[in-house]
Amino acid sequence: DRPGPILAALMLRLPATPTWADVTDDITPQTIGALLIRHSSSLHLFAAPTYPPAEDFSPEKFSKVSKTIGGLFEDVVINCSSSLDNITRASLHRADKVIVVLAPEITAVQATISSLTFLRQTLNIPPEKICIVLNQTSPNLSLPAASIEKALGRTIDISLPFESRHTSAVALGTPLAFGATGRLRNGSVAGGC
């Protein structure tokens, strides 16, 4: 999660503090663990500050923090900024998978084509590291998946179906993938990375 609206904390109904802006130079599993916010689903969030911090989060500091978090968890998801700053670039290079999410809309497809080109040609991210996720944001598919795949020149790896309960899930702070039981549901998406 990056500076600006604290969407991850909001969607999970978690407090917005502490944040990664609270990281000191003492980067250990204990100090980083103390800054993580735990959700009832066992997900841990390293929240973004509500405003840009006074001191920049250097790529070196990010590298130490990401290595520390990687040692604490089997899976780590970094919700990168849409701006390709040094931290975002470092995140993309360090990632095992780069997940690119798009809606079935013409502007989203065009932006994704540009992003994929940048990832491959400028950052040298190999295509096998990139996972394309189609997020159906409305009940009516405005562009068919086959048309999107043709425009992208590759297949869609995961297709997230439209879910009418999304708004209530956000209001309750319960990720849809966990359902009412708090346990991860199987078969909620088609495909895989």
C-alpha distance (Angstrom), angle and dihedral (degrees) to the residues before:
residue distance angle dihedral
D1 . . .
R2 3.82 . .
P3 3.84 132.8 .
G4 3.76 116.3 -67.8
P5 3.77 127.2 52.8
I6 3.78 109.4 13.6
L7 3.78 94.1 -134.1
A8 3.80 99.0 158.1
A9 3.81 92.8 54.1
L10 3.80 90.6 42.8
M11 3.81 94.2 49.7
L12 3.80 91.1 48.9
R13 3.84 92.9 43.5
L14 3.76 90.5 -123.2
P15 3.80 128.9 144.5
A16 3.80 113.8 -92.1
T17 3.80 93.3 -129.4
P18 2.95 144.3 112.6
T19 3.81 99.3 37.2
W20 3.77 137.9 179.8
A21 3.82 87.6 -94.5
D22 3.83 85.6 73.0
V23 3.81 92.8 64.9
T24 3.80 112.1 120.4
D25 3.80 127.4 -164.0
D26 3.82 88.1 -92.3
I27 3.81 96.5 89.4
T28 3.79 110.8 177.2
P29 3.81 133.4 137.9
Q30 3.82 87.8 -101.5
T31 3.81 96.9 50.5
I32 3.81 93.2 44.2
G33 3.82 92.1 43.3
A34 3.80 89.2 54.9
L35 3.82 89.7 58.0
L36 3.81 95.7 52.7
I37 3.79 118.5 99.7
R38 3.82 113.5 -141.0
H39 3.80 121.6 -140.8
S40 3.81 120.8 -153.8
S41 3.83 88.4 -111.0
S42 3.86 88.6 64.4
L43 3.81 90.9 -106.8
H44 3.81 112.7 137.4
L45 3.80 121.7 -147.6
F46 3.79 127.4 -155.7
A47 3.78 94.4 -161.9
A48 3.77 128.4 -147.6
P49 3.78 119.3 -119.4
T50 3.79 116.8 -103.8
Y51 3.80 89.6 -122.7
P52 3.83 132.6 24.2
P53 3.81 109.3 -81.0
A54 3.80 119.2 -113.4
E55 3.81 90.8 -121.9
D56 3.78 120.9 54.4
F57 3.80 117.8 -116.8
S58 3.80 98.8 -123.4
P59 3.81 122.3 -142.3
E60 3.83 88.2 -117.5
K61 3.80 91.7 54.5
F62 3.80 90.2 45.3
S63 3.81 90.3 52.0
K64 3.83 91.8 52.9
V65 3.81 92.1 46.2
S66 3.82 94.5 46.4
K67 3.83 91.5 48.9
T68 3.80 89.6 49.9
I69 3.81 93.1 49.1
G70 3.82 89.8 45.1
G71 3.79 87.7 57.8
L72 3.80 91.8 52.7
F73 3.82 98.9 49.5
E74 3.77 138.4 36.3
D75 3.81 92.5 -140.4
V76 3.79 126.1 33.2
V77 3.82 123.5 -176.7
I78 3.79 119.0 -163.4
N79 3.79 115.6 -163.1
C80 3.80 98.3 -150.4
S81 3.75 127.7 -153.2
S82 3.78 117.3 -103.5
S83 3.81 87.1 -125.3
L84 3.78 112.3 82.3
D85 3.79 97.6 -129.9
N86 3.81 123.4 155.8
I87 3.81 93.5 -87.3
T88 3.80 92.7 51.2
R89 3.80 91.1 47.9
A90 3.81 91.3 48.7
S91 3.82 89.8 49.2
L92 3.80 91.8 51.2
H93 3.80 93.1 49.2
R94 3.81 92.9 47.1
A95 3.82 94.4 47.4
D96 3.79 123.5 105.9
K97 3.82 86.8 -153.7
V98 3.79 131.4 19.2
I99 3.79 108.9 -151.4
V100 3.79 115.6 -156.8
V101 3.81 113.5 -167.0
L102 3.78 121.8 -161.3
A103 3.78 138.2 172.5
P104 3.82 120.6 -131.8
E105 3.81 92.8 -101.4
I106 3.80 130.4 116.4
T107 3.81 94.9 -120.5
A108 3.82 92.1 48.4
V109 3.80 91.2 49.9
Q110 3.81 91.4 50.1
A111 3.82 91.5 48.2
T112 3.81 89.5 48.8
I113 3.82 91.8 51.6
S114 3.81 88.7 53.4
S115 3.81 92.0 45.8
L116 3.81 93.1 49.6
T117 3.80 91.0 49.3
F118 3.81 90.8 50.4
L119 3.82 92.8 46.4
R120 3.80 92.4 50.8
Q121 3.80 102.7 35.9
T122 3.80 104.2 31.5
L123 3.81 103.4 28.3
N124 3.82 95.5 29.7
I125 3.82 92.6 -132.3
P126 3.82 105.9 167.1
P127 3.83 114.9 -122.2
E128 3.83 91.8 -120.7
K129 3.82 89.3 63.2
I130 3.82 91.6 56.3
C131 3.80 120.3 87.4
I132 3.81 119.4 -168.3
V133 3.82 116.4 -148.5
L134 3.79 120.7 -169.6
N135 3.79 109.2 -153.0
Q136 3.80 111.7 -160.3
T137 3.82 99.8 -147.6
S138 3.81 97.2 177.5
P139 3.81 136.4 32.0
N140 3.82 91.5 -109.8
L141 3.79 116.6 69.5
S142 3.79 104.1 -137.0
L143 3.82 94.0 -170.3
P144 3.80 123.5 27.3
A145 3.81 115.5 -119.7
A146 3.83 90.7 -121.0
S147 3.82 90.4 57.9
I148 3.79 91.1 48.7
E149 3.80 91.6 49.6
K150 3.81 90.9 49.5
A151 3.82 91.0 51.2
L152 3.83 92.3 46.8
G153 3.79 93.0 44.6
R154 3.80 91.1 -131.8
T155 3.78 141.7 66.6
I156 3.78 126.5 -86.5
D157 3.81 108.3 -112.0
I158 3.80 99.2 -159.5
S159 3.78 131.5 18.0
L160 3.80 117.0 -159.6
P161 3.80 110.0 -157.6
F162 3.79 122.6 -135.2
E163 3.79 109.4 -89.3
S164 3.80 117.9 -161.4
R165 3.82 90.3 -164.0
H166 3.80 93.1 64.0
T167 3.80 94.7 100.4
S168 3.79 93.3 50.3
A169 3.82 90.9 45.2
V170 3.81 89.9 55.2
A171 3.81 90.3 47.5
L172 3.82 90.0 51.6
G173 3.80 94.9 42.3
T174 3.81 91.5 -126.4
P175 3.81 116.7 129.8
L176 3.81 110.3 -127.5
A177 3.79 90.9 -128.0
F178 3.80 89.0 65.5
G179 3.80 98.2 48.3
A180 3.78 123.9 -164.8
T181 3.82 93.3 -48.3
G182 3.79 94.4 61.9
R183 3.82 88.5 -124.8
L184 3.78 124.5 114.8
R185 3.82 111.4 -95.0
N186 3.78 119.9 -135.8
G187 3.78 122.0 -134.4
S188 3.80 96.0 26.2
V189 3.80 92.5 129.4
A190 3.76 137.2 35.3
G191 3.79 119.0 -127.4
G192 3.76 129.0 6.2
C193 3.80 144.3 -130.5
